[in-house]
Amino acid sequence: MTIRAADQLLTQQPGKVWDTTFRQAEASVCLRTNSKTALTHATGTLYAYEQTGTPGARWQIDLLVADGLAYQEVEGFADAPTIEIGPRLMAAVLARPGGQAFWVEALHTLIVADTQQSTVTVRCAQESAALHWAARLPRQAITAQLLENGAVYAHTAAFSRGGRGVVIAGHRGRGKTTTLLSCLHRLGADYVTNDRLLLRTEDKGRLAGYVWPARLRAGIGTLSALPHLADLVPAEQRAVPAEQRWASRPKVPIEPWDFARLLSGDGRVLGSVRPAMLVFPQLDLDRTTVRVEQVGRAEARAELLRTRLFMTDPGRGPSSHINHWLWPAPDPAVTDRDLGRVVDVLAELPCYRIHADGDPAALADAVAGLLDTGPEAHR
C-alpha cells in the first residue's frame, strides 16, 4: 500500500487525523491515526521517547480504524503460512511488492509493510484493536533502528542519581524492582526503567542505555514494604500473609502516566541513562543484615555473557519480550559482536552483589553508600 493510498484511506474515514513523531537517539517513527484514543494511549505508554510534530521520520505508521475490510482483501490469506507475533497471537503472512502483508484474524487487523517506502499501514475493524497496536508498533520500529545501529537488549532495571546511572541486573525474582523502588523513594533518584534497556557503545566507547518503554510490574511484597505504594496492592490480595506476599502472583501493573507516584524529592522520569555502576541484587527474606561484595571484572563479564545480559534465563530460556516479526532483528553474528562490545565496557564498571532482605531502607542505604564511597564516586 502506497503513501498516497494510506492518505486516501485516512481522508475517507470520518473525523480528524492525529499524528506525532517519536524519536530516540537517531531512531524515529511518525504515527498517524484517526483514533484520538489510540494516539493518547501511544503517547502515554511511550514515555521514554521525545514526541514532536516535526516531519522527516525514518518510518511512518498509519493506524486506521476502518468501517470494515472487504472480503477480497483478506481472502487471499486463507492458505497463507502463519507466524506467532505475540503471546497466543498469530498472523497469516503474504509477500507483496515492497514488503509483506499480515492478516491478524483474532484482532480483525490487516497490516501492510512497505520497506521500500518505509511505511506501515494498519487497518483495524475496531478501536480496541487500534489500542493494541498503538504503542507496540512504534516501539518495535524504534527498537529495530537502535538494534541496527549497535544496541542490544539488557534485562535490567535502572535509575540515575546525580547524573550517574545504576544498572540493576539479574533474572526474575532476584530483587531488581525492590531495589529500584527503594532507591527512587529513599534517594530521590531519577526513574529510568524497571525491565529493559537497549545498551550500546558510543562516544569513544562509553555506554549509553536507551529505555524500552513499558509499564512497571511490582509484586505485592515489594509494594507492601513501601508505605507510599502499599495502597496499590489489590484489595483481594491485602489479606495474603506477610510471609507469602513475596511469592504471590500476579504482579501489579503501574502505568507510565502514574510513575510520578514512584518518585520523591526532585526525582524525574528519564528516557536514557549513562551507566556508571552495576548491581546484582540477591534478596533473601531469611537474612537480617545487608552484605555487599564487589564482583570482579572477569566474573561480571562471564555472567553477563552467559546470560546474554540476563535476557536468557538458564531455567526459563530466552525472554519472550524479544519480538521482531515486522522489523527483523540483525543477523545473529552481528548481535553477538555488539553484545561482546557492550559486555566488555559494562564489566569495567564497578560491580557489586548486594545480599539483603526486603527492607527498602537498608537496601537503598547500601546502594547509596556504594555511590558515595565506591570507586565511581572518585572518577
Residue pairs with C-beta under 8 A, 6 or more apart in sequence:
1 112
1 114
1 119
1 121
2 114
2 117
2 119
3 60
3 117
3 119
5 121
6 62
6 64
6 119
6 121
9 62
9 64
9 66
9 121
9 123
10 17
10 32
10 34
10 62
10 64
11 17
13 34
13 64
13 65
13 66
13 67
15 34
16 34
16 36
17 32
17 33
17 34
18 32
18 33
18 34
18 35
18 36
18 39
19 30
19 31
19 32
19 33
19 39
19 53
20 30
20 31
20 39
20 42
20 43
20 51
20 52
20 53
21 28
21 29
21 30
21 31
21 51
21 52
21 53
21 54
21 55
21 57
22 28
22 29
22 30
22 31
22 46
22 49
22 50
22 51
22 57
22 138
22 142
23 49
23 50
23 51
23 52
23 57
24 48
24 49
24 50
24 142
24 146
24 210
24 211
24 271
24 272
25 146
25 149
25 208
25 210
25 272
26 145
26 149
27 58
27 141
27 142
27 143
27 145
27 146
27 149
28 56
28 57
28 58
28 59
28 142
28 145
29 57
29 58
29 59
29 60
29 61
29 138
29 141
29 142
30 55
30 57
30 59
30 60
30 61
31 39
31 42
31 61
31 63
31 134
31 137
31 138
32 60
32 61
32 62
32 63
33 39
33 62
33 63
33 64
33 65
33 130
33 134
34 63
34 64
34 65
35 63
35 65
35 127
35 130
35 131
35 134
37 127
37 130
37 131
38 63
38 65
38 127
38 130
38 131
38 133
38 134
39 134
41 131
41 134
41 135
42 134
42 135
42 138
43 51
44 255
44 256
44 257
45 134
45 135
45 213
45 214
45 215
45 255
45 256
46 135
46 138
46 139
46 213
47 213
47 256
47 257
47 259
47 269
47 271
48 193
48 210
48 211
48 212
48 213
48 270
48 271
48 272
49 138
49 142
49 213
49 271
50 271
58 118
58 141
58 145
59 118
59 119
59 120
59 141
59 145
60 118
60 119
60 120
61 119
61 120
61 121
61 122
61 137
61 138
61 141
62 119
62 120
62 121
62 122
63 122
63 124
63 130
63 133
63 134
63 137
64 121
64 122
64 123
64 124
64 130
65 124
65 125
65 126
65 127
65 129
65 130
66 123
66 124
66 125
68 125
69 108
69 110
69 123
69 125
73 110
74 103
74 110
76 94
77 92
77 94
77 101
77 103
80 92
80 93
80 94
80 103
81 92
81 93
82 90
82 91
82 92
82 93
83 90
83 91
83 93
83 325
84 90
84 325
85 91
85 102
85 104
85 323
85 325
85 326
86 323
87 320
89 104
89 106
89 107
90 104
90 105
90 106
91 102
91 103
91 104
91 111
91 325
92 102
92 103
92 105
93 100
93 101
93 102
94 100
94 101
94 103
95 101
96 112
98 114
98 115
98 116
98 117
99 112
99 113
99 114
99 115
99 116
100 112
100 113
101 110
101 111
101 112
101 113
102 109
102 110
102 111
102 112
102 113
102 325
102 326
103 109
103 110
103 111
104 110
104 111
107 124
107 129
107 132
108 124
108 125
108 126
108 129
109 122
109 123
109 124
109 125
109 129
109 133
110 122
110 123
111 120
111 121
111 122
111 123
111 326
112 120
112 121
113 119
113 120
113 326
114 120
114 121
120 137
120 141
120 326
122 130
122 133
122 137
124 130
124 133
135 213
137 326
139 212
139 213
140 323
140 324
140 326
140 327
141 326
141 327
143 198
143 212
143 324
143 327
144 324
144 327
144 328
144 329
146 198
146 200
146 210
147 198
147 329
147 330
147 335
148 330
149 200
150 200
150 201
150 202
150 338
150 341
151 198
151 199
151 200
151 210
151 338
152 198
152 199
152 200
152 309
152 335
152 338
152 339
152 342
153 196
153 197
153 198
153 212
153 309
153 311
153 319
153 322
154 167
154 169
154 196
154 197
154 198
154 199
154 209
154 309
154 310
154 311
154 342
155 169
155 171
155 195
155 196
155 309
155 310
155 311
155 319
156 167
156 168
156 169
156 170
156 176
156 193
156 195
156 196
156 197
156 309
156 310
157 167
157 168
157 176
157 177
157 179
157 180
157 192
157 193
157 194
157 195
158 165
158 166
158 167
158 168
158 180
158 192
158 193
158 197
158 209
158 273
158 275
159 165
159 166
159 168
159 180
159 183
159 184
159 189
159 190
159 191
159 192
159 273
160 166
160 189
160 190
160 192
160 270
160 273
160 274
161 183
161 187
161 188
161 189
161 190
161 371
162 371
163 274
164 274
164 276
164 277
164 371
164 376
165 192
165 209
165 273
165 274
165 275
165 276
165 277
166 183
166 189
166 275
166 276
166 277
166 278
166 279
166 367
166 371
167 197
167 209
167 273
167 275
167 277
167 278
167 279
167 346
167 349
168 176
168 179
168 180
168 279
168 281
169 176
169 278
169 279
169 280
169 304
169 309
169 310
170 176
170 280
170 281
170 282
170 310
171 307
171 310
171 313
171 315
172 313
172 316
174 280
174 281
174 282
174 283
175 281
175 282
175 283
175 356
175 363
176 194
176 195
176 281
177 194
177 216
177 217
177 218
177 219
177 222
178 221
178 222
178 225
178 281
178 283
178 358
178 360
178 363
179 279
179 281
179 354
179 363
179 364
179 367
180 191
180 194
181 218
181 222
181 226
181 229
181 262
181 360
182 226
182 360
182 361
182 363
182 364
182 367
183 189
183 363
183 364
183 367
183 368
184 191
184 262
184 263
184 264
184 267
185 226
185 228
185 262
185 263
185 264
185 360
185 364
186 264
186 360
186 361
186 364
186 365
186 368
187 364
187 367
187 368
188 263
188 264
188 265
188 266
188 267
189 267
190 263
190 267
190 268
190 269
190 270
191 259
191 262
191 263
191 267
191 268
191 269
191 270
192 209
192 211
192 270
192 271
192 272
192 273
193 211
193 212
193 213
194 214
194 216
194 217
194 218
195 212
195 214
195 216
195 217
195 321
196 211
196 212
196 214
196 321
197 209
197 210
197 211
197 212
197 273
198 209
198 210
198 211
198 212
199 207
199 208
199 209
199 210
199 275
199 309
199 342
199 346
200 207
200 208
200 210
200 338
200 341
200 342
201 207
201 208
201 341
201 342
201 345
202 208
205 345
206 274
206 345
207 274
207 275
207 342
207 345
207 346
207 349
208 272
208 273
208 274
209 272
209 273
209 274
209 275
210 271
210 272
211 270
211 271
211 272
211 273
213 256
213 271
214 256
215 253
215 254
215 255
215 256
216 253
216 254
216 259
216 262
217 251
217 252
217 253
217 254
218 229
218 232
218 251
218 252
218 254
219 245
219 246
219 248
219 249
219 251
219 252
220 233
220 234
220 237
220 240
220 245
220 248
220 251
220 252
221 245
221 246
221 247
221 248
221 358
222 229
222 246
222 358
223 229
223 230
223 232
223 233
223 252
224 230
224 233
224 242
224 245
225 358
225 359
225 360
226 360
228 261
229 261
229 262
232 252
232 254
232 261
233 252
234 252
237 245
237 248
240 248
243 285
246 285
246 358
254 261
254 262
256 269
259 269
260 269
263 269
275 346
275 349
276 349
276 350
276 376
276 379
277 349
277 350
277 351
277 352
277 370
277 371
277 374
277 376
278 295
278 300
278 346
278 349
278 350
278 351
278 352
279 351
279 352
279 353
279 354
279 367
279 370
280 295
280 303
280 351
280 352
280 353
280 354
281 353
281 354
281 356
281 363
282 353
282 354
282 355
282 356
283 356
283 357
283 358
284 355
284 356
284 357
285 357
285 358
286 357
287 355
287 356
287 357
288 357
290 354
290 355
290 356
290 357
290 362
290 363
290 365
290 366
291 354
291 355
291 356
292 352
292 353
292 354
292 355
292 366
292 369
292 370
293 352
293 353
293 355
294 350
294 351
294 352
294 353
295 303
295 351
295 352
295 353
296 351
297 347
297 348
297 351
298 347
300 346
300 347
300 351
301 343
301 344
301 347
304 310
304 343
304 346
304 347
305 339
305 340
305 343
307 313
307 314
308 318
308 339
309 339
309 342
309 343
309 346
311 318
311 319
311 322
312 318
312 319
313 319
322 329
329 335
330 338
349 376
350 370
350 374
350 375
350 376
352 370
352 374
354 363
354 366
354 367
356 362
356 363
356 366
371 377
